[in-house]
């Protein structure tokens, strides 16, 4: 699968790397092998994994064999986003 970075996703990753050390490689690993995929807004899906006491989330859309990354962010609100709650087993 090919990973396509939007300008916004790239810019956000750079910011999160400064703030929390989240690397481009870490994001690409997550998108290729997420701990969980949750429904997103409209046609988007969200690759996510628990990380650093919170949740790293990468909304994307699938276009053929590509995953186009829309943004990147980390949140401490696991309860809000984890499908099945924070203690559920990953998909």
C-alpha positions in Angstrom: 0.0 0.0 0.0 1.2 3.5 -0.9 1.0 6.2 1.7 0.3 9.7 0.4 0.9 12.7 2.7 -1.3 15.8 2.3 0.5 19.1 3.1 -1.7 19.5 6.2 -0.8 16.0 7.5 2.9 16.7 6.9 2.8 20.0 8.7 1.0 18.5 11.7 3.5 15.7 11.9 6.3 18.2 12.0 4.5 20.0 14.9 3.9 16.8 16.8 7.5 15.7 16.3 8.6 18.9 18.0 6.0 18.5 20.9 5.9 14.7 21.4 8.7 13.2 19.3 6.2 11.6 16.8 8.2 10.7 13.7 7.1 10.3 10.1 8.2 6.7 10.2 6.1 6.1 13.3 3.0 7.5 11.5 3.6 5.4 8.4 4.0 2.2 10.6 0.7 3.1 12.3 -1.1 3.6 9.0 0.2 0.3 7.6 -0.5 -1.7 10.8 -2.9 0.2 13.1 -3.8 -1.1 16.5 -7.4 -0.1 15.6 -9.2 1.5 12.7 -12.2 3.7 13.7 -14.8 5.4 11.6 -14.0 9.0 10.8 -15.9 11.9 9.3 -17.7 11.2 6.0 -15.6 8.7 4.0 -12.5 8.9 6.2 -11.2 6.2 8.5 -8.9 6.7 11.5 -5.8 4.6 12.1 -5.1 4.8 15.8 -2.8 3.3 18.4 -2.3 3.9 22.1 0.9 5.8 22.6 2.6 7.8 25.4 -0.4 7.6 27.8 -2.8 8.7 25.0 -3.9 8.0 21.5 -2.1 8.7 18.3 -4.8 9.2 15.5 -4.3 9.5 11.7 -7.4 10.1 9.7 -7.1 8.9 6.1 -9.1 8.0 3.0 -8.5 5.0 0.9 -8.1 5.7 -2.8 -7.4 2.5 -4.7 -4.2 1.1 -3.2 -3.3 4.4 -1.5 -4.0 5.7 2.0 -4.1 9.5 1.8 -3.3 11.0 5.2 -5.5 13.9 6.1 -4.0 14.9 9.4 -2.1 13.6 12.4 -2.7 14.2 16.1 -2.2 12.8 19.6 -4.9 13.1 22.3 -5.2 12.1 25.9 -8.9 11.4 25.4 -8.7 7.7 24.8 -12.3 7.1 26.2 -13.7 9.4 23.5 -12.1 7.8 20.5 -11.3 4.2 21.3 -13.9 1.9 19.7 -15.3 -0.2 22.6 -13.8 2.0 25.3 -10.2 2.2 26.4 -10.0 -1.3 27.9 -11.4 -3.1 24.8 -9.2 -5.4 22.9 -7.8 -3.9 19.7 -9.3 -5.0 16.4 
